[in-house]
Amino acid sequence: MLRGTSTAQTGTEVIFGSQVSPNPGGGTVQFRDGDTDLGTPVPVDADGKANITHTFDSAGTHDITAVYSGTLGRTGSTSETVTVTVTDDGGGTDEPVSTGSAGNAFGS
């Protein structure tokens, strides 16, 4: 499952999280904005979760996915897309935006 906000402002941090189910016991998640990687792959923790904090630099529509690498005995997979509409910040705060559940599952 990929969790994240559906709206954001440029220059403001947002948090995206994933839940690989069933818990794979390893692997990484690469968060992506379309074809662009958001940072480096994030290790899946002992609870099957991976999170990333990201700041959008440009306004517009951004299609975010989480790509699970797979691990021994588990195949990789890609989440469904969460579309984020980003607007210009207008001088807002730098507090991270809390995540919501997008409700789409992925895993092996």
C-alpha positions in Angstrom: 0.0 0.0 0.0 1.3 3.5 -0.8 0.2 6.3 1.5 0.5 9.9 0.8 -1.3 13.2 0.5 -3.3 14.1 -2.6 -2.4 17.8 -2.4 0.8 19.6 -1.5 2.6 23.0 -1.9 5.9 23.6 -3.5 8.7 24.0 -0.9 6.8 22.1 1.8 7.9 18.6 2.9 5.4 15.7 2.4 5.8 12.2 3.7 5.1 9.1 1.5 5.0 5.7 3.1 4.5 2.1 1.9 3.4 -1.1 3.4 4.6 -4.3 1.7 2.2 -7.2 2.5 2.7 -9.9 3.5 5.9 -8.7 5.3 8.7 -9.7 3.0 11.5 -9.7 5.6 13.7 -7.5 3.4 14.1 -5.6 0.2 13.8 -1.9 -0.7 11.2 0.5 -1.9 12.0 3.1 -4.6 9.5 6.0 -4.5 9.0 7.5 -8.0 7.4 10.6 -9.5 6.5 9.4 -12.9 9.8 8.1 -14.4 11.9 10.1 -11.8 13.3 8.5 -8.7 12.6 10.3 -5.5 15.9 9.9 -3.6 17.5 6.5 -3.1 15.8 3.2 -2.4 14.6 2.9 1.2 15.0 -0.4 3.1 11.8 -2.2 4.2 11.8 -2.3 8.0 10.9 -5.2 10.3 7.2 -4.2 10.0 7.2 -4.3 6.1 7.2 -0.4 6.0 9.3 2.2 4.1 8.9 6.0 4.2 10.4 9.0 2.5 10.1 12.7 3.0 10.0 14.7 -0.2 9.7 18.4 -1.2 8.2 19.2 -4.6 10.0 22.0 -6.5 7.3 22.4 -9.2 3.6 22.9 -9.3 1.4 20.6 -11.3 0.2 17.0 -11.1 2.7 14.4 -9.9 2.0 10.6 -10.2 3.8 8.9 -7.3 4.4 5.1 -7.1 6.4 2.8 -4.8 8.4 0.1 -6.4 9.3 -2.9 -4.2 12.6 -4.6 -5.2 11.7 -8.0 -4.1 13.9 -10.3 -1.9 14.8 -14.0 -1.7 11.6 -15.9 -2.3 9.6 -12.7 -3.0 9.0 -11.0 -6.3 9.1 -7.3 -6.8 6.0 -5.2 -7.4 4.8 -1.7 -8.0 2.0 0.1 -6.2 -0.9 1.8 -7.8 -0.4 5.5 -8.5 -1.2 8.2 -6.0 -1.8 11.5 -7.9 -0.6 14.6 -6.0 -1.7 18.0 -7.1 1.0 20.5 -6.2 0.4 24.3 -6.0 2.8 27.2 -5.4 3.5 27.6 -1.7 2.7 31.3 -1.4 5.1 31.5 1.6 3.6 28.6 3.7 5.2 26.8 6.6 7.9 24.2 6.4 6.0 21.7 8.5 5.7 18.2 7.0 2.2 17.3 5.6 0.8 14.2 7.3 0.1 11.2 5.2 -3.3 9.7 4.4 -4.1 6.3 3.1 -4.4 5.9 -0.6 -5.8 2.4 -0.1 -3.9 0.6 -2.8 -1.9 -2.5 -1.8 1.1 -4.1 -3.3 3.5 -6.9 -2.4 4.3 -10.4 -3.3 
